[in-house]
Amino acid sequence: MLIYNVFGRHLAVKKTSGGWHVFRADLAERKFSRLYDIIIPGEMTEDEIPGWLGDIFHEAASERHPDVKRVE
């Protein structure tokens, strides 16, 4: 599972046979909740995911959290 800090919010992304699934990630407890309203196209590569998440959540950017970074 790929874990990203998306403007201060932790999201996990997992590749499945049906495409990419997105989860809210609680890193302290290692719990993941599926988010069904965030779609990542199945043909997207792992390297393209940070840019895609940045485009979706760009309004959440702040001085403290200006970008999307892979955490794990």
C-alpha positions, 0 to 999 in steps of 0.5 A: 500500500502506498501512503501519501501526505496529501496537504496534511491528510494521510491517504493510502492507495492500493493497486487491485485487479479492479484499479486503484483503491483509496483509503483514509489512513490512520498511521498511529493505529495502522487503520485504513477506511476505504474512500469510495468517492475518490477515483484514480484511473486504473491505467494511471502509474504509481509515479502519476498518483501524487500529481493526481491527488494534488489536482483533486485536493489542491484547495486544501494546500496551505503554507504548512502543507503545500504539497503531496508527498509519499510517506511510505 
